[in-house]
């Protein structure tokens, strides 16, 4: 296989869940062929038969044997055990591209297979997957966090570009920080928005999602385009009295949300101060009010 221009590959998928199915379809669109799938649950078997009707259903070692590129799309906590199990069973990993899609891990989790001659890739699609049909459309134009050996960088880059993605190389030692950033941005955003909807409903708003939608889209656009300069609201203005009112209301109506509000308000104040949006005296008054929430 030419490292600069990989030939059409026979693809195997171990764990055809939401991510595995979406990537398998994307690779099929690029001209590769999914030839074998290892699935455990009835849902995964059904997904494999729906998306890859010509692929054989096989045990994990059989998938490795049939494929040039093996996608290990299993939960993070199962990944190391799967790799070690393949090596213990004597699966023919040598010379095969072994790619996982975990955001957390680089290629160290594939070390047991790499020692046996496998070609390790970490290809993490920066997207949230729901298992619905629009997952495959969401892959177009997204970034992939890639970690691999230096000599395999061209292969990883070509594979991602073929899937209409943008390769972003992440050093092994930075994978946890990389994944923490993504989880904070996407997963915690869902929690913040749904919590805000609950609070608005408690305040009497009939359609919280409709009320929030224009505001949130504008705030997200400001954050992505302007960075800290896009900060608005009482914390960025240093309006300590308004923040005190928020704390009192949350203490009564949603005490479980109070600590999160305080933590995010402190971080917002720190960033606003560093960006020159908040004066030191205003920041001091604001932080005094936030400190009072802990008492």
Beta strands, then each sheet from edge to edge (+ up, - down):
strand 1: 10-14
strand 2: 33-38
strand 3: 56-57
strand 4: 69-72
strand 5: 97-100
strand 6: 119-125
strand 7: 143-148
strand 8: 166-169
sheet 1: 3+ 2+ 1+ 4+ 5+ 6+ 7- 8-
end
